[in-house]
Amino acid sequence: MPTYEYRCHACGHKWEEFQSIKANPSRKCPSCKALKAERIISAGGGIIFRGSGFYQTDYRSESYKKGAEAASKAAESAASGTTASSESGAAKKPETGGKSSKSSD
């Protein structure tokens, strides 16, 4: 149930009431008892997230999470200097075009 703000035109008193959406607006001022009260438009209560339990990534889609995980694994392997293609290439000796690395004197 929402909280509504009211103001009395007779005495200027302002107050809040916790009412059902279906309830009729209050007309009687609790201060001066005049029937000059009206509901005023208010900003309402905003949502405030406090604490360390709310993160931007808490509500990400599964496809985003999988892509981020794959990217982090690729970054880890690049940082360590090994990838799947470089490991297989490391076992082979580079070809020198038929020339021997030993020189004959």
TITI-687705 format. One record per residue (C-alpha): residue number from 1; y, x, z. Coordinates in nm, 2 decimals. Layout:
num; y; x; z
NUM; Y; X; Z
...
This chain:
num; y; x; z
1; 0.00; 0.00; 0.00
2; 0.34; 0.14; -0.09
3; 0.64; 0.19; 0.13
4; 0.96; 0.02; 0.02
5; 1.32; 0.10; 0.11
6; 1.57; -0.17; 0.20
7; 1.94; -0.19; 0.26
8; 2.14; -0.47; 0.43
9; 2.46; -0.57; 0.25
10; 2.61; -0.71; 0.57
11; 2.58; -0.41; 0.81
12; 2.47; -0.13; 0.58
13; 2.15; -0.06; 0.78
14; 1.87; 0.12; 0.58
15; 1.50; 0.10; 0.66
16; 1.15; 0.13; 0.51
17; 0.87; -0.12; 0.52
18; 0.50; -0.07; 0.44
19; 0.41; -0.37; 0.23
20; 0.16; -0.49; -0.02
21; 0.26; -0.48; -0.39
22; 0.21; -0.86; -0.40
23; 0.43; -0.93; -0.09
24; 0.77; -1.08; -0.14
25; 1.07; -0.85; -0.06
26; 1.21; -0.88; 0.29
27; 1.54; -1.06; 0.31
28; 1.61; -1.04; 0.68
29; 1.78; -0.73; 0.83
30; 1.60; -0.60; 1.15
31; 1.93; -0.48; 1.28
32; 2.18; -0.77; 1.24
33; 1.93; -1.04; 1.15
34; 2.14; -1.14; 0.84
35; 1.96; -1.26; 0.52
36; 2.15; -1.00; 0.31
37; 1.87; -0.74; 0.27
38; 1.76; -0.61; -0.07
39; 1.50; -0.37; -0.19
40; 1.65; -0.05; -0.33
41; 1.50; 0.19; -0.58
42; 1.39; 0.51; -0.42
43; 1.24; 0.84; -0.54
44; 0.92; 0.77; -0.36
45; 0.69; 1.03; -0.21
46; 0.60; 1.32; -0.44
47; 0.27; 1.49; -0.43
48; 0.29; 1.83; -0.25
49; 0.00; 2.07; -0.27
50; 0.01; 2.31; 0.02
51; -0.23; 2.58; 0.12
52; -0.45; 2.82; -0.06
53; -0.71; 2.57; -0.19
54; -0.54; 2.46; -0.51
55; -0.56; 2.67; -0.82
56; -0.47; 2.61; -1.18
57; -0.83; 2.68; -1.29
58; -0.99; 2.43; -1.05
59; -0.99; 2.15; -1.31
60; -1.06; 2.34; -1.63
61; -1.31; 2.21; -1.89
62; -1.66; 2.36; -1.91
63; -1.59; 2.50; -2.26
64; -1.28; 2.69; -2.13
65; -1.48; 2.83; -1.84
66; -1.76; 2.96; -2.07
67; -1.50; 3.12; -2.30
68; -1.32; 3.28; -2.01
69; -1.65; 3.42; -1.88
70; -1.75; 3.57; -2.22
71; -1.40; 3.73; -2.25
72; -1.43; 3.88; -1.90
73; -1.77; 4.02; -1.98
74; -1.64; 4.17; -2.30
75; -1.35; 4.33; -2.12
76; -1.58; 4.48; -1.86
77; -1.80; 4.64; -2.12
78; -1.50; 4.77; -2.31
79; -1.36; 4.92; -1.99
80; -1.69; 5.10; -1.91
81; -1.70; 5.24; -2.27
82; -2.02; 5.08; -2.37
83; -2.09; 4.80; -2.61
84; -2.40; 4.68; -2.78
85; -2.31; 4.85; -3.11
86; -2.20; 5.18; -2.96
87; -2.52; 5.21; -2.75
88; -2.74; 5.18; -3.06
89; -2.52; 5.43; -3.25
90; -2.53; 5.68; -2.97
91; -2.91; 5.73; -3.01
92; -2.86; 5.84; -3.38
93; -2.73; 6.18; -3.48
94; -2.43; 6.16; -3.71
95; -2.51; 6.25; -4.07
96; -2.33; 6.55; -4.21
97; -2.41; 6.51; -4.58
98; -2.70; 6.75; -4.60
99; -2.51; 7.04; -4.46
100; -2.67; 7.22; -4.17
101; -2.47; 7.28; -3.86
102; -2.61; 7.63; -3.84
103; -2.44; 7.89; -4.05
104; -2.64; 8.15; -4.22
105; -2.50; 8.50; -4.20
